[in-house]
């Protein structure tokens, strides 16, 4: 008996339980993303008009990625309904690039020693890199990275940026834009032109140097023509005049070189090179750069100011808040599933000043195993993190009833012609409702539920002939398949634990 034959009999267009990862699950994306929520949804999502931090711990398959996708979808709807008070979304869920660049700056290659050097300002640099690169892409109408959150920019709003905010965008771009679409300096110049930011005043020192050279050459020629040239006083005078004319440009060039070196050396998750960054800084006058925060030191102070500048620019462009979604911290190859290394990566983020930064909300979706480290932490850690103020969800747990509703939602999404369906319709009366709910409770998370139901459908169809189909799943088959699934899952969990 074929599975499709069984499904069509019940009015189901496709197998609702074939996919396990929300990232690539069409049933979830098309039918369940806006209708099936975890009971803790309201606590995690919060109010977009006042972005707040939430820290969620959940086991594998509990729906952390689904939660992230739902937050993005809901914020997209919110932004459509509130065009002048939108929320800018940053997905901070791919750490490999940042960790690779970071490791290349260090002398050691050992993961534990590398991550021991990782600090809060490295996270802030990575978040600014993602946010600024996306913003510049939108301003320049460049194609954003695949899968980037929808953060549209109304180009009419660009005229609302004053010269100081346009300068801030250019400074942020100089430090954090890491697009590879074109050479950095070409992209920077395009951005300056798009913002209507004239850089002609930055050429004053160069013009003075060129003018002094022309003047000195003219003076030397006249002295020679009239026979007044000597190799002592006139020659020395020409050198002094030439040096005085070029001194402002040389001083600013050297200053820009020092700043560029400081930025490149201290933004450890970036790949900016000194020469093009110095070239970009030379397009800004000394007065425009004076007193501006730049990430030239290993500290958070400058990063907080740069975050404020970024948020101020977004505010003018119609974004009143920023949501940063932190997910998949167990996937980087440098971490390789190690809980200790995950802790070294994530724990610097748990700083109350950062998590409560005005207008910015972090949604940290973390493996359940990391919650066990909290019991071992010191008083100083809790004073710094203030987890009591962070909307913490200690376990993304599901009840049997909630999982039953999830399964029903997927069935309805796959129904032919909107036919009303219930998971109950697939089972024989000998499989009672209470038994279903108890079994689902033991499965704990949606991923295990989908795996089990997929295996159950396959086992049922394999146990009947096409010529003698059975349209209800029997109790003995349900129990035997559940027992086998539990055994296999326990063996897998032991293997992962040993690894």
The 8 nearest C-alpha neighbors of each residue, nearest first, counted from 0:
[[1, 465, 464, 460, 463, 461, 468, 2],
 [0, 2, 4, 3, 460, 5, 465, 461],
 [3, 1, 5, 4, 460, 6, 0, 457],
 [2, 4, 6, 5, 1, 7, 13, 14],
 [3, 5, 1, 7, 2, 6, 8, 0],
 [6, 4, 2, 8, 3, 7, 470, 1],
 [5, 7, 11, 3, 9, 8, 4, 2],
 [8, 6, 10, 11, 4, 9, 5, 3],
 [7, 9, 5, 6, 10, 4, 11, 470],
 [8, 10, 6, 7, 11, 5, 425, 424],
 [11, 9, 7, 415, 8, 414, 6, 12],
 [10, 12, 414, 6, 7, 413, 415, 9],
 [11, 13, 413, 415, 414, 7, 10, 6],
 [14, 12, 11, 413, 15, 6, 3, 414],
 [13, 15, 16, 17, 12, 6, 11, 413],
 [16, 14, 409, 410, 17, 13, 413, 26],
 [15, 17, 449, 453, 14, 18, 452, 450],
 [16, 18, 14, 15, 453, 19, 449, 450],
 [19, 17, 24, 16, 20, 23, 449, 15],
 [18, 20, 446, 21, 449, 17, 24, 450],
 [21, 19, 22, 23, 24, 18, 446, 60],
 [22, 20, 24, 65, 23, 64, 27, 19],
 [21, 23, 20, 24, 64, 65, 68, 28],
 [24, 22, 21, 20, 25, 18, 19, 28],
 [23, 25, 21, 27, 18, 26, 22, 20],
 [26, 24, 28, 27, 29, 23, 21, 18],
 [27, 25, 29, 24, 28, 30, 409, 15],
 [26, 28, 31, 25, 24, 32, 30, 29],
 [29, 27, 25, 32, 26, 30, 31, 24],
 [28, 30, 26, 27, 25, 31, 32, 412],
 [29, 31, 412, 27, 26, 28, 32, 33],
 [32, 30, 27, 34, 35, 33, 28, 29],
 [31, 33, 28, 27, 69, 34, 30, 35],
 [32, 34, 31, 35, 69, 30, 72, 73],
 [33, 35, 31, 32, 36, 30, 408, 405],
 [36, 34, 31, 32, 33, 405, 408, 37],
 [37, 35, 40, 38, 34, 33, 32, 66],
 [36, 38, 40, 39, 35, 397, 401, 395],
 [39, 37, 40, 36, 41, 397, 401, 395],
 [38, 40, 37, 42, 41, 43, 392, 395],
 [41, 39, 43, 37, 38, 42, 44, 36],
 [40, 42, 44, 43, 45, 39, 38, 46],
 [43, 41, 40, 39, 45, 44, 390, 53],
 [42, 44, 40, 41, 53, 45, 39, 390],
 [45, 43, 41, 42, 40, 70, 46, 47],
 [44, 46, 42, 41, 43, 47, 51, 50],
 [45, 47, 48, 49, 50, 44, 51, 41],
 [48, 46, 50, 49, 45, 86, 74, 320],
 [47, 49, 46, 50, 320, 84, 319, 86],
 [50, 48, 47, 46, 51, 358, 320, 45],
 [51, 49, 360, 47, 359, 358, 48, 320],
 [52, 50, 360, 49, 53, 361, 45, 359],
 [51, 53, 361, 360, 362, 389, 354, 390],
 [54, 52, 390, 362, 43, 389, 391, 363],
 [55, 53, 391, 363, 362, 392, 390, 364],
 [54, 56, 392, 364, 365, 391, 363, 393],
 [57, 55, 367, 365, 394, 393, 366, 395],
 [58, 56, 367, 395, 366, 394, 61, 365],
 [57, 59, 367, 366, 61, 60, 56, 395],
 [60, 58, 61, 57, 366, 62, 367, 446],
 [59, 61, 446, 62, 444, 445, 58, 447],
 [62, 60, 444, 58, 59, 57, 445, 63],
 [61, 63, 65, 60, 64, 66, 445, 444],
 [64, 62, 66, 65, 364, 61, 67, 57],
 [63, 65, 67, 66, 62, 21, 68, 22],
 [66, 64, 62, 68, 21, 67, 63, 69],
 [65, 67, 63, 69, 64, 68, 62, 70],
 [68, 66, 64, 70, 65, 69, 63, 71],
 [67, 69, 65, 71, 70, 66, 72, 64],
 [70, 68, 72, 66, 71, 67, 32, 73],
 [69, 71, 67, 73, 68, 72, 74, 66],
 [72, 70, 68, 74, 69, 73, 75, 67],
 [73, 71, 69, 75, 70, 74, 68, 76],
 [72, 74, 76, 70, 75, 71, 69, 77],
 [75, 73, 77, 71, 76, 72, 78, 70],
 [74, 76, 72, 78, 73, 77, 71, 79],
 [77, 75, 73, 79, 74, 78, 80, 72],
 [76, 78, 74, 80, 75, 79, 81, 73],
 [79, 77, 85, 81, 75, 80, 76, 82],
 [78, 80, 76, 77, 81, 82, 75, 85],
 [79, 81, 77, 78, 82, 76, 85, 75],
 [80, 82, 78, 84, 83, 79, 85, 77],
 [83, 81, 78, 84, 79, 85, 80, 317],
 [84, 82, 317, 81, 85, 318, 319, 316],
 [85, 83, 319, 81, 318, 317, 82, 86],
 [84, 86, 318, 78, 82, 319, 81, 83],
 [85, 87, 320, 318, 321, 319, 88, 78],
 [86, 88, 321, 318, 150, 322, 320, 85],
 [89, 87, 322, 321, 323, 148, 86, 90],
 [90, 88, 323, 130, 91, 322, 324, 129],
 [91, 89, 324, 92, 323, 88, 325, 148],
 [92, 90, 325, 324, 93, 89, 323, 326],
 [91, 93, 326, 325, 327, 90, 94, 328],
 [94, 92, 95, 91, 96, 327, 331, 326],
 [93, 95, 97, 96, 98, 331, 92, 328],
 [94, 96, 98, 331, 97, 93, 99, 332],
 [97, 95, 99, 98, 94, 100, 93, 268],
 [98, 96, 268, 100, 94, 99, 95, 101],
 [97, 99, 101, 95, 100, 96, 94, 102],
 [100, 98, 102, 96, 101, 97, 95, 103],
 [101, 99, 103, 268, 97, 98, 102, 96],
 [100, 102, 98, 268, 267, 99, 103, 104],
 [101, 103, 99, 104, 105, 100, 98, 113],
 [102, 104, 100, 101, 105, 99, 106, 108],
 [105, 103, 102, 101, 267, 100, 106, 264],
 [106, 104, 102, 107, 103, 101, 113, 108],
 [105, 107, 108, 104, 103, 102, 113, 109],
 [106, 108, 105, 109, 113, 112, 102, 110],
 [107, 109, 110, 113, 102, 106, 105, 112],
 [108, 110, 112, 111, 107, 113, 114, 333],
 [111, 109, 113, 112, 333, 114, 108, 334],
 [112, 110, 114, 113, 109, 115, 340, 343],
 [111, 113, 115, 109, 110, 114, 116, 107],
 [114, 112, 110, 115, 111, 116, 109, 102],
 [113, 115, 117, 116, 111, 112, 343, 110],
 [114, 116, 112, 113, 117, 111, 343, 118],
 [115, 117, 114, 113, 118, 112, 343, 105],
 [118, 116, 114, 115, 121, 344, 113, 119],
 [119, 117, 121, 120, 347, 116, 122, 115],
 [118, 120, 347, 122, 121, 348, 123, 117],
 [121, 119, 123, 299, 122, 118, 124, 298],
 [122, 120, 124, 119, 118, 123, 125, 117],
 [123, 121, 125, 119, 120, 124, 126, 118],
 [122, 124, 120, 126, 121, 125, 127, 119],
 [123, 125, 121, 127, 122, 126, 120, 128],
 [124, 126, 128, 122, 123, 127, 121, 129],
 [127, 125, 123, 129, 128, 124, 130, 122],
 [128, 126, 130, 124, 129, 125, 131, 123],
 [129, 127, 175, 125, 126, 131, 130, 132],
 [128, 130, 126, 132, 127, 131, 133, 125],
 [129, 131, 127, 133, 128, 132, 89, 134],
 [132, 130, 134, 128, 133, 127, 129, 176],
 [133, 131, 176, 135, 129, 134, 130, 128],
 [132, 134, 136, 130, 131, 135, 129, 137],
 [135, 133, 131, 137, 136, 132, 130, 138],
 [134, 136, 138, 132, 137, 133, 139, 131],
 [137, 135, 141, 133, 139, 134, 138, 143],
 [138, 136, 140, 134, 135, 139, 152, 141],
 [139, 137, 135, 136, 140, 134, 152, 154],
 [138, 140, 136, 141, 137, 135, 190, 193],
 [141, 139, 137, 138, 136, 142, 135, 143],
 [142, 140, 136, 139, 143, 137, 138, 135],
 [141, 143, 140, 136, 144, 137, 145, 139],
 [144, 142, 136, 141, 147, 145, 133, 137],
 [143, 145, 147, 146, 142, 133, 136, 178],
 [146, 144, 147, 143, 142, 148, 149, 133],
 [145, 147, 144, 148, 143, 149, 90, 22],
 [146, 148, 144, 145, 143, 149, 90, 133],
 [149, 147, 150, 88, 146, 89, 71, 90],
 [150, 148, 151, 147, 75, 88, 71, 87],
 [149, 151, 87, 148, 152, 88, 137, 134],
 [152, 150, 149, 137, 153, 134, 138, 87],
 [151, 153, 154, 137, 150, 138, 316, 156],
 [154, 152, 155, 156, 151, 316, 157, 317],
 [155, 153, 156, 157, 152, 138, 158, 316],
 [154, 156, 153, 157, 158, 159, 152, 316],
 [157, 155, 154, 159, 158, 316, 153, 315],
 [156, 158, 159, 154, 155, 160, 194, 316],
 [157, 159, 156, 160, 155, 194, 161, 154],
 [160, 158, 157, 156, 161, 315, 316, 155],
 [159, 161, 158, 164, 157, 165, 162, 315],
 [160, 162, 164, 163, 159, 165, 158, 166],
 [163, 161, 165, 164, 166, 160, 196, 167],
 [162, 164, 166, 165, 161, 167, 160, 287],
 [165, 163, 167, 166, 161, 162, 160, 312],
 [164, 166, 162, 168, 167, 163, 160, 161],
 [165, 167, 163, 169, 164, 168, 162, 170],
 [168, 166, 164, 170, 165, 169, 171, 163],
 [167, 169, 165, 171, 166, 170, 172, 164],
 [168, 170, 172, 166, 167, 171, 173, 165],
 [171, 169, 173, 167, 172, 168, 166, 174],
 [172, 170, 168, 174, 173, 169, 175, 167],
 [171, 173, 176, 169, 175, 170, 174, 168],
 [172, 174, 170, 171, 175, 169, 276, 176],
 [175, 173, 171, 172, 170, 176, 262, 271],
 [174, 176, 128, 172, 171, 173, 177, 131],
 [177, 175, 132, 172, 131, 128, 178, 173],
 [178, 176, 175, 132, 179, 128, 270, 269],
 [177, 179, 180, 176, 132, 181, 183, 136],
 [178, 180, 181, 177, 182, 183, 176, 186],
 [181, 179, 178, 182, 141, 186, 183, 142],
 [180, 182, 179, 183, 186, 185, 178, 184],
 [183, 181, 185, 184, 186, 179, 180, 178],
 [182, 184, 186, 185, 187, 181, 275, 178],
 [183, 185, 187, 186, 182, 275, 188, 279],
 [186, 184, 188, 187, 183, 182, 189, 181],
 [185, 187, 189, 183, 184, 188, 190, 182],
 [188, 186, 184, 190, 185, 189, 183, 191],
 [187, 189, 191, 185, 190, 186, 184, 192],
 [190, 188, 186, 192, 187, 191, 193, 185],
 [189, 191, 193, 187, 188, 192, 194, 186],
 [192, 190, 188, 196, 194, 189, 193, 195],
 [191, 193, 195, 189, 190, 194, 196, 188],
 [194, 192, 190, 195, 191, 189, 139, 138],
 [193, 195, 191, 196, 192, 190, 165, 157],
 [196, 194, 192, 193, 191, 197, 165, 158],
 [195, 197, 191, 194, 192, 198, 165, 162],
 [198, 196, 199, 195, 191, 192, 200, 194],
 [197, 199, 200, 201, 282, 196, 283, 202],
 [198, 200, 201, 202, 197, 203, 282, 283],
 [201, 199, 202, 198, 203, 284, 197, 283],
 [202, 200, 284, 282, 199, 283, 203, 198],
 [201, 203, 205, 200, 199, 204, 206, 198],
 [204, 202, 206, 205, 201, 200, 207, 199],
 [205, 203, 248, 207, 206, 247, 202, 208],
 [206, 204, 208, 202, 207, 203, 248, 209],
 [205, 207, 203, 209, 204, 208, 210, 202],
 [208, 206, 204, 210, 205, 209, 244, 211],
 [209, 207, 245, 244, 205, 211, 206, 210],
 [208, 210, 212, 206, 211, 207, 205, 213],
 [211, 209, 207, 213, 212, 208, 206, 214],
 [212, 210, 214, 244, 208, 209, 213, 241],
 [213, 211, 209, 215, 214, 210, 241, 216],
 [212, 214, 210, 216, 211, 215, 217, 209],
 [213, 215, 211, 217, 212, 216, 210, 218],
 [214, 216, 218, 212, 217, 213, 237, 211],
 [217, 215, 219, 213, 218, 214, 212, 220],
 [216, 218, 214, 220, 215, 219, 213, 221],
 [219, 217, 215, 221, 216, 220, 214, 222],
 [218, 220, 222, 216, 217, 221, 215, 223],
 [221, 219, 223, 217, 222, 218, 224, 216],
 [222, 220, 224, 218, 223, 219, 225, 217],
 [223, 221, 227, 228, 219, 225, 220, 224],
 [222, 224, 226, 228, 220, 221, 225, 227],
 [225, 223, 221, 222, 226, 220, 227, 228],
 [226, 224, 222, 223, 227, 221, 228, 220],
 [227, 225, 223, 224, 228, 222, 221, 229],
 [226, 228, 222, 225, 223, 229, 224, 233],
 [229, 227, 222, 223, 226, 233, 230, 219],
 [228, 230, 231, 233, 227, 234, 232, 226],
 [231, 229, 234, 232, 233, 228, 235, 236],
 [230, 232, 234, 229, 233, 235, 236, 228],
 [231, 233, 235, 234, 236, 230, 229, 228],
 [234, 232, 236, 235, 229, 231, 228, 237],
 [235, 233, 230, 237, 236, 232, 231, 238],
 [234, 236, 238, 232, 237, 233, 231, 239],
 [235, 237, 233, 239, 234, 238, 232, 240],
 [238, 236, 240, 234, 235, 239, 215, 241],
 [237, 239, 241, 235, 236, 240, 242, 234],
 [238, 240, 236, 242, 237, 241, 243, 235],
 [241, 239, 243, 237, 242, 238, 244, 236],
 [240, 242, 238, 244, 239, 243, 211, 237],
 [243, 241, 239, 245, 244, 240, 246, 238],
 [242, 244, 240, 246, 241, 245, 239, 247],
 [245, 243, 208, 211, 241, 242, 246, 207],
 [244, 246, 208, 242, 248, 243, 247, 249],
 [245, 247, 249, 243, 248, 244, 242, 250],
 [248, 246, 250, 249, 204, 245, 251, 244],
 [249, 247, 204, 251, 250, 245, 246, 205],
 [248, 250, 252, 246, 251, 247, 253, 245],
 [249, 251, 247, 253, 248, 252, 246, 254],
 [252, 250, 254, 248, 253, 249, 255, 247],
 [251, 253, 249, 255, 254, 250, 248, 256],
 [252, 254, 256, 250, 251, 255, 249, 257],
 [253, 255, 251, 257, 256, 252, 250, 258],
 [256, 254, 258, 252, 277, 253, 257, 259],
 [255, 257, 253, 259, 254, 277, 258, 260],
 [258, 256, 260, 254, 255, 259, 261, 253],
 [257, 259, 261, 255, 260, 256, 262, 254],
 [260, 258, 256, 262, 277, 261, 273, 257],
 [259, 261, 257, 263, 258, 262, 273, 264],
 [260, 262, 295, 258, 264, 259, 263, 265],
 [263, 261, 295, 259, 265, 294, 264, 260],
 [264, 262, 260, 261, 266, 265, 271, 259],
 [263, 265, 261, 262, 260, 266, 267, 295],
 [266, 264, 262, 267, 263, 295, 296, 261],
 [267, 265, 269, 268, 263, 262, 264, 124],
 [266, 268, 101, 265, 269, 264, 104, 121],
 [267, 269, 97, 101, 100, 266, 125, 121],
 [270, 268, 267, 266, 271, 100, 97, 175],
 [269, 271, 272, 268, 100, 177, 263, 267],
 [270, 272, 269, 263, 273, 276, 177, 174],
 [273, 271, 274, 275, 276, 270, 263, 259],
 [272, 274, 276, 259, 260, 275, 277, 263],
 [273, 275, 277, 276, 272, 278, 259, 256],
 [276, 274, 278, 277, 273, 184, 272, 279],
 [275, 277, 279, 273, 278, 274, 259, 280],
 [278, 276, 280, 274, 259, 255, 275, 279],
 [277, 279, 275, 281, 276, 280, 274, 282],
 [278, 280, 276, 281, 277, 282, 275, 184],
 [281, 279, 277, 282, 283, 278, 255, 276],
 [280, 282, 278, 283, 279, 277, 255, 252],
 [283, 281, 280, 201, 279, 198, 284, 278],
 [284, 282, 281, 280, 201, 287, 198, 285],
 [285, 283, 201, 287, 286, 288, 282, 200],
 [284, 286, 288, 287, 289, 283, 251, 201],
 [285, 287, 289, 284, 288, 283, 290, 291],
 [288, 286, 284, 285, 289, 283, 166, 291],
 [289, 287, 285, 286, 291, 290, 284, 283],
 [288, 290, 286, 291, 287, 285, 284, 292],
 [289, 291, 288, 292, 287, 286, 293, 285],
 [290, 292, 288, 289, 293, 287, 167, 301],
 [293, 291, 301, 304, 290, 305, 294, 302],
 [292, 294, 295, 301, 291, 262, 305, 302],
 [295, 293, 262, 296, 301, 302, 265, 266],
 [294, 296, 261, 262, 293, 265, 258, 297],
 [297, 295, 294, 298, 265, 261, 262, 301],
 [296, 298, 265, 295, 299, 120, 294, 266],
 [297, 299, 296, 300, 120, 301, 302, 294],
 [298, 300, 302, 120, 301, 303, 297, 119],
 [299, 301, 303, 302, 298, 304, 292, 305],
 [302, 300, 304, 292, 303, 299, 294, 293],
 [303, 301, 305, 299, 304, 300, 306, 294],
 [304, 302, 306, 300, 305, 301, 299, 307],
 [303, 305, 307, 301, 302, 306, 308, 292],
 [304, 306, 302, 308, 307, 303, 309, 301],
 [307, 305, 309, 303, 304, 308, 302, 310],
 [306, 308, 304, 310, 305, 309, 311, 303],
 [309, 307, 305, 311, 306, 310, 312, 304],
 [310, 308, 306, 312, 307, 311, 305, 313],
 [309, 311, 313, 307, 308, 312, 314, 306],
 [312, 310, 314, 308, 313, 309, 307, 315],
 [311, 313, 309, 315, 314, 310, 308, 164],
 [314, 312, 316, 318, 310, 315, 311, 309],
 [313, 315, 318, 319, 311, 317, 316, 312],
 [316, 314, 312, 313, 317, 311, 160, 159],
 [315, 317, 313, 314, 156, 318, 312, 157],
 [316, 318, 83, 314, 315, 84, 85, 319],
 [319, 317, 85, 314, 313, 86, 84, 320],
 [318, 320, 314, 84, 85, 86, 317, 313],
 [319, 321, 358, 86, 318, 359, 87, 50],
 [322, 320, 87, 359, 86, 88, 358, 360],
 [321, 323, 360, 88, 361, 359, 87, 89],
 [324, 322, 361, 89, 90, 88, 362, 360],
 [323, 325, 90, 362, 91, 361, 89, 363],
 [326, 324, 363, 91, 92, 362, 364, 323],
 [325, 327, 92, 364, 328, 324, 363, 365],
 [328, 326, 329, 92, 330, 325, 93, 365],
 [327, 329, 326, 330, 341, 331, 365, 92],
 [328, 330, 336, 327, 331, 341, 334, 335],
 [329, 331, 327, 328, 332, 335, 336, 334],
 [332, 330, 95, 334, 333, 94, 329, 335],
 [331, 333, 335, 334, 330, 95, 336, 329],
 [332, 334, 331, 335, 110, 98, 95, 99],
 [335, 333, 332, 331, 336, 337, 340, 341],
 [334, 336, 332, 337, 333, 331, 330, 329],
 [335, 337, 329, 334, 338, 330, 341, 340],
 [338, 336, 340, 339, 334, 335, 341, 329],
 [339, 337, 341, 340, 342, 336, 369, 368],
 [340, 338, 342, 341, 337, 343, 111, 369],
 [339, 341, 343, 342, 337, 338, 334, 344],
 [342, 340, 338, 344, 343, 339, 345, 337],
 [341, 343, 339, 345, 340, 344, 346, 338],
 [344, 342, 340, 341, 114, 345, 346, 115],
 [345, 343, 341, 342, 346, 114, 340, 117],
 [344, 346, 342, 348, 347, 343, 341, 349],
 [345, 347, 348, 349, 342, 343, 344, 341],
 [348, 346, 119, 349, 345, 118, 350, 344],
 [349, 347, 346, 350, 345, 119, 122, 353],
 [350, 348, 384, 346, 347, 351, 354, 345],
 [349, 351, 384, 353, 383, 352, 348, 354],
 [350, 352, 384, 354, 353, 355, 385, 383],
 [353, 351, 355, 350, 354, 356, 384, 383],
 [352, 354, 356, 351, 355, 350, 348, 349],
 [353, 355, 351, 356, 352, 350, 52, 361],
 [356, 354, 352, 353, 351, 357, 52, 51],
 [355, 357, 353, 354, 359, 352, 358, 360],
 [358, 356, 359, 355, 360, 50, 320, 307],
 [357, 359, 320, 50, 321, 356, 360, 49],
 [360, 358, 321, 357, 356, 50, 320, 322],
 [361, 359, 51, 52, 50, 322, 323, 321],
 [362, 360, 52, 323, 322, 324, 363, 53],
 [361, 363, 53, 324, 52, 325, 54, 323],
 [362, 364, 54, 325, 55, 365, 361, 53],
 [365, 363, 55, 326, 325, 63, 56, 54],
 [364, 366, 56, 55, 363, 57, 367, 326],
 [367, 365, 57, 56, 368, 58, 369, 59],
 [366, 368, 57, 56, 58, 369, 370, 365],
 [369, 367, 370, 366, 371, 338, 58, 372],
 [368, 370, 371, 367, 372, 366, 338, 342],
 [369, 371, 372, 368, 373, 367, 56, 393],
 [370, 372, 369, 373, 368, 374, 367, 375],
 [373, 371, 370, 375, 374, 369, 376, 368],
 [372, 374, 376, 375, 371, 370, 369, 377],
 [375, 373, 372, 376, 371, 370, 377, 369],
 [376, 374, 373, 372, 377, 371, 378, 370],
 [377, 375, 373, 374, 380, 372, 378, 381],
 [378, 376, 380, 379, 381, 375, 374, 373],
 [377, 379, 381, 380, 382, 376, 383, 375],
 [378, 380, 382, 377, 381, 383, 376, 384],
 [381, 379, 383, 377, 378, 382, 384, 376],
 [382, 380, 384, 378, 385, 383, 379, 386],
 [381, 383, 379, 380, 385, 384, 378, 351],
 [382, 384, 380, 381, 350, 385, 351, 379],
 [383, 385, 350, 351, 349, 381, 386, 382],
 [386, 384, 387, 381, 382, 388, 351, 383],
 [387, 385, 389, 388, 384, 381, 391, 390],
 [386, 388, 385, 389, 390, 391, 384, 381],
 [389, 387, 386, 385, 390, 391, 351, 52],
 [388, 390, 386, 391, 53, 52, 387, 54],
 [391, 389, 53, 388, 54, 52, 392, 42],
 [390, 392, 54, 389, 53, 55, 393, 386],
 [391, 393, 55, 394, 54, 56, 390, 395],
 [394, 392, 56, 391, 55, 395, 370, 57],
 [395, 393, 56, 57, 396, 392, 367, 55],
 [394, 396, 57, 56, 61, 392, 397, 55],
 [395, 397, 394, 398, 443, 61, 444, 57],
 [398, 396, 443, 401, 444, 402, 399, 395],
 [397, 399, 401, 400, 440, 402, 396, 443],
 [398, 400, 440, 436, 439, 402, 401, 403],
 [399, 401, 403, 398, 402, 436, 404, 440],
 [402, 400, 404, 398, 403, 399, 397, 405],
 [401, 403, 405, 399, 404, 400, 406, 398],
 [404, 402, 400, 406, 401, 405, 399, 407],
 [403, 405, 407, 401, 402, 406, 408, 400],
 [406, 404, 402, 408, 403, 407, 401, 409],
 [407, 405, 403, 409, 408, 404, 402, 410],
 [408, 406, 404, 410, 409, 405, 421, 422],
 [407, 409, 405, 411, 406, 410, 404, 412],
 [408, 410, 412, 406, 407, 411, 15, 413],
 [409, 411, 407, 413, 412, 408, 15, 414],
 [412, 410, 414, 408, 413, 409, 420, 407],
 [411, 413, 409, 30, 410, 414, 408, 26],
 [412, 414, 410, 411, 12, 11, 13, 15],
 [415, 413, 11, 411, 417, 418, 412, 10],
 [414, 416, 10, 417, 12, 11, 418, 413],
 [417, 415, 418, 414, 10, 12, 419, 413],
 [416, 418, 415, 414, 419, 411, 412, 413],
 [417, 419, 416, 414, 415, 420, 10, 411],
 [420, 418, 417, 411, 421, 414, 10, 410],
 [421, 419, 411, 418, 410, 422, 414, 424],
 [420, 422, 423, 424, 407, 410, 419, 411],
 [421, 423, 424, 407, 425, 420, 406, 410],
 [422, 424, 421, 425, 426, 432, 427, 420],
 [425, 423, 422, 421, 426, 420, 471, 427],
 [424, 426, 471, 423, 422, 472, 427, 470],
 [427, 425, 472, 471, 424, 423, 430, 428],
 [426, 428, 471, 429, 473, 472, 430, 474],
 [429, 427, 430, 431, 426, 473, 474, 471],
 [430, 428, 427, 431, 474, 473, 426, 475],
 [431, 429, 474, 428, 427, 426, 434, 432],
 [432, 430, 434, 433, 429, 428, 435, 427],
 [431, 433, 435, 434, 436, 430, 423, 437],
 [432, 434, 436, 431, 435, 437, 430, 438],
 [435, 433, 437, 431, 432, 436, 438, 430],
 [436, 434, 432, 438, 433, 437, 439, 431],
 [435, 437, 399, 439, 433, 438, 434, 400],
 [438, 436, 440, 434, 439, 435, 433, 399],
 [439, 437, 441, 435, 440, 436, 434, 442],
 [438, 440, 399, 442, 436, 441, 437, 435],
 [439, 441, 399, 437, 443, 438, 442, 398],
 [442, 440, 438, 443, 439, 437, 399, 444],
 [441, 443, 439, 440, 447, 444, 448, 438],
 [444, 442, 440, 441, 397, 439, 396, 445],
 [443, 445, 61, 446, 447, 60, 442, 397],
 [446, 444, 448, 447, 61, 449, 60, 402],
 [447, 445, 60, 449, 448, 19, 444, 450],
 [446, 448, 450, 445, 449, 444, 442, 451],
 [449, 447, 445, 451, 446, 450, 442, 452],
 [450, 448, 16, 452, 446, 451, 447, 453],
 [451, 449, 447, 453, 448, 452, 446, 454],
 [450, 452, 454, 448, 449, 453, 455, 447],
 [451, 453, 455, 449, 454, 450, 448, 456],
 [452, 454, 450, 456, 455, 451, 16, 449],
 [455, 453, 451, 457, 452, 456, 458, 450],
 [454, 456, 452, 458, 453, 457, 451, 459],
 [457, 455, 459, 453, 458, 454, 452, 460],
 [456, 458, 454, 460, 455, 459, 461, 453],
 [459, 457, 455, 461, 456, 460, 454, 462],
 [460, 458, 456, 462, 457, 461, 455, 472],
 [459, 461, 0, 457, 462, 458, 463, 1],
 [460, 462, 458, 459, 463, 457, 0, 1],
 [461, 463, 459, 460, 458, 464, 0, 457],
 [464, 462, 0, 460, 461, 468, 467, 465],
 [463, 465, 0, 467, 466, 468, 462, 461],
 [466, 464, 0, 467, 468, 463, 1, 4],
 [465, 467, 464, 468, 0, 463, 469, 1],
 [468, 466, 464, 465, 463, 469, 0, 470],
 [469, 467, 465, 463, 464, 466, 0, 470],
 [470, 468, 471, 467, 463, 472, 460, 5],
 [469, 471, 468, 5, 472, 425, 8, 9],
 [470, 472, 426, 427, 425, 469, 473, 424],
 [473, 471, 426, 427, 425, 459, 474, 470],
 [474, 472, 427, 476, 475, 477, 471, 426],
 [473, 475, 477, 430, 476, 429, 478, 472],
 [476, 474, 478, 477, 473, 479, 480, 472],
 [477, 475, 479, 478, 474, 473, 480, 472],
 [476, 478, 474, 480, 475, 479, 481, 473],
 [479, 477, 481, 475, 476, 480, 482, 474],
 [480, 478, 482, 476, 481, 477, 475, 483],
 [481, 479, 483, 477, 482, 478, 476, 484],
 [480, 482, 484, 478, 479, 483, 477, 485],
 [481, 483, 479, 485, 480, 484, 478, 486],
 [484, 482, 486, 480, 485, 481, 487, 479],
 [485, 483, 481, 487, 486, 482, 488, 480],
 [486, 484, 488, 482, 483, 487, 489, 481],
 [485, 487, 483, 489, 484, 488, 482, 490],
 [488, 486, 490, 484, 489, 485, 483, 491],
 [487, 489, 491, 485, 490, 486, 484, 492],
 [488, 490, 492, 486, 491, 487, 485, 493],
 [491, 489, 493, 487, 488, 492, 494, 486],
 [490, 492, 488, 494, 489, 493, 487, 495],
 [491, 493, 489, 495, 494, 490, 496, 488],
 [494, 492, 496, 490, 491, 495, 497, 489],
 [493, 495, 491, 497, 492, 496, 498, 490],
 [496, 494, 498, 492, 497, 493, 491, 490],
 [495, 497, 493, 498, 494, 492, 491, 490],
 [498, 496, 494, 495, 493, 492, 491, 490],
 [497, 495, 496, 494, 493, 336, 337, 492]]
